Structure formats: C-alpha cells, structure tokens
Amino acid sequence: MRVVTTLMVATAVLVLPATLAAGERAKAMVDCKEADKQLAYDCTIMLMGKDSGKPIEGADLVVKADMPTMPMAHNVKPVKAMPMGKPGSYMARLELEMQGEWALTMDVSGPMRDRLIEKVQFGAISAEGGMKHGDMKPGESMDKMKMKPEAEGEMKMKPGDHGDMMKKQE
C-alpha cells in the first residue's frame, strides 16, 4: 500500500507541472501599420504565454476581422499569419472594407489551442469620436482637413427642429 501511495504522489509531482504548462492560455500584442495599398494593413502579432510571458513559437495563427458595430455586414477573409524572425512574432496582412474599429479574432493552434480577440482601431478618428470617411488619404490627420463654411442663408437645424421645418414647408 505504501509503495502505491508513493508511486501516485511521484506521478502527480511529475505530471502536474507539465499539465499546468500545457494549460497555459495565449496572449497577443497587435501592432498594425498602413500598407502600400488603401485599407490594407500589415499587422505584427507578438504571441506569448499569458502567465509565463514566453514567446509561443511554431504556432499556426489564423486572423479574422469583423466590425463589432456592424455584425455580419463587414468581415474579411481569414488570413494565415506567417512567422517572422523574432520568436513568437507573426505577420498578417489585412485588407479591410472600411476604417473604424475592427475585432481581430486570432485562432491559435500548434503547441497550444486558443482563441484571442483584440479590438483595433483602423484609420482616423474625429475630435467628436466619429469616423470621417472618403475625404482622407491614408496617413492624413483630421486637423489637416478643411470644413466648408455654410452657404449664406442656409438654415441650421438643432435637435428637435424637424417638426418646425415641416410646418414651414406646408
């Protein structure tokens, strides 16, 4: 009986650290830069163990992107991230449909299986927090853009004015 107990304790001591290491979750740091094509971004993904901080090498990493503010309206084809020279570093090119906040879903397989989701803001944001589409070139900042002055005699509407406008037209 004593031999069986000792054997069980020894097995637990040897197996438990390996089980904990195998059960570690992944963590990603994502940095995306504009590519040579409009709405294309080269994203560098640093993949590491969440607890250990050690780089995760030899992983198969697939990146999908969709807009959380417009579910199922804008999503792009998943791309396989390619390993770069630095351990745990991967690169994926994303070709988006528009600027804004995108959720990147990263499916990790290989030495571990995990799914990570990171929200990334692509493009410029106005001072009010809204996106300005169409009038900007990649890399151009919002403060360089000139707004057109209102035309002489043009009516300004305030919130709630639409009812009064309808009465004036009748």
N, C-alpha and C positions, 0 to 999 in steps of 0.2 A: 504494500500500500504506500509506504514511504517513497519507494522508487517511482511509482506512478505519479504521485504528487510533485516530486522534484522534477520529473520529466515534463509535466504540464506547466509548471512555473517557468522552466527554462525555455520551453516553446513559446510561451506568452512574452517573455522578455525579448526573444529574438524576433518574433513576428510582429509585435505591436509597433515598434518604430517604423518598420517597413510599411505597415498598413497605414499609419498616420501620414507618412511621407507621400504615399500613393494617393491619399485622400485630399491632398492639398488643392485648393482652388487656384485658379489663374487670376492675374490682374494685368491690365493693359494700360499703357500710356500712349495716347494717339496724338500725332502732330501732322496736320495736313497743310500742304503748301500748293498754291496755284501751279498748274502745269502749263505747257505750251499751247493748250487748246482751251477755249472758253468753256467754263463749267466742268473742267477736268481738274482733278486734284490728286497729287501724289501724297499718299499717307504713309508715314513711318509709324510702325506699331512696335513698341517695346513690350514684349510678353515676358512676365516673370511670375514666380510663385507669390501668392498673396501674403503668406506668413513668412516664408524664407527670404523673399526678395531676390532669389537666384533666377538668372535668365532661363527661360524654357527654350531649349534647342530641339531641333528635329520635329517640330510640330507641323501638322497640316492646319493651316489657318485660312478659313473662308470668311470673307467680309461681305455683308449685305447692307444696303442702306435704304431707309424709307423715312418719310416725313411723318412724325407723330401727330402733327397738327392736321394732316390730311390723310388719314389711314386709307390704304389701298389705292389712293389716287396717284401718288408718286412713289415709285420704287424702282430700283435699278437692278440689273442682272448681278447676281453674286459673283465676286471675283476671288481667285485664289491669291493669297499674299505669298510673295516669294521671300525666302531668307536673304538677309543682307550679310555683310562681312562680320558684323559685331554679334556676339552670342545673344540670342533672344530678340534680335531685331529683324523685322519683316517689313516689306513694302507692298502696297496695293494701290493701283490707280483706280480712282472712282470717277465715272463720268455721270454727273448729276443732271437732272432735268431743270433745276432752278436753284437759286440761292435760298438760304434760310437754315432753319435748324433741322438736322437730319439725325436719326438714331442709327448708329452703326452696330449691327449685330455681328459679333465675331464668334464663329464656331471653331473651337479648338479640338483637334484630335491628334493622336500620336502618343507621346509619353503620358498624356492625360486627356480626359474629355471634359470640356466645359463650354459654357456659352456666356459671353460677356456682352453687355450693351452699354455703349457710350454715346451720349448726345454731343454733337459737334455743330458749331455754327459756321456755315459757309457763306462768304460774301459780306457786304457792308450792312451796317445797321444805322438807321437814322437816330437823331437825338431823342426822338419820341419812342424809340424802341421798335419801330416798324421797319419793314424792308423797303428799299427803293429798287424797283426792277426796271430793266430796259434802258435807262438813261446812263448807266455807268459802264465803264470798261473795267476789265479785271485789274485790280490793284489801285483803282482810283478811289479816293476818300470822299465821303459825303460833303465835307466842307468846301471842296473844290466846285461843287455843282451850284449853279445859279438858278434860283427860282424865278419864274416870270412874274412881273407885277400884275395885279389885277387890272383889267381893262376899265377905262373911265366909265362910270355909271353902272358897272357890274354890281349886282346885288350880292350881298354877303348873307349867308344863312347861318343862323345859330341853331343849336339843338332845340327842337320843338317848333321851329318856324314853318315847317312844311304845311301845316294846316292853314296858316295865314297866306302863304303863297298860292294855295289852291283857291282861296276866296278872291284874291286879287285878279286871278286869271278869268274868273267867271263873269 
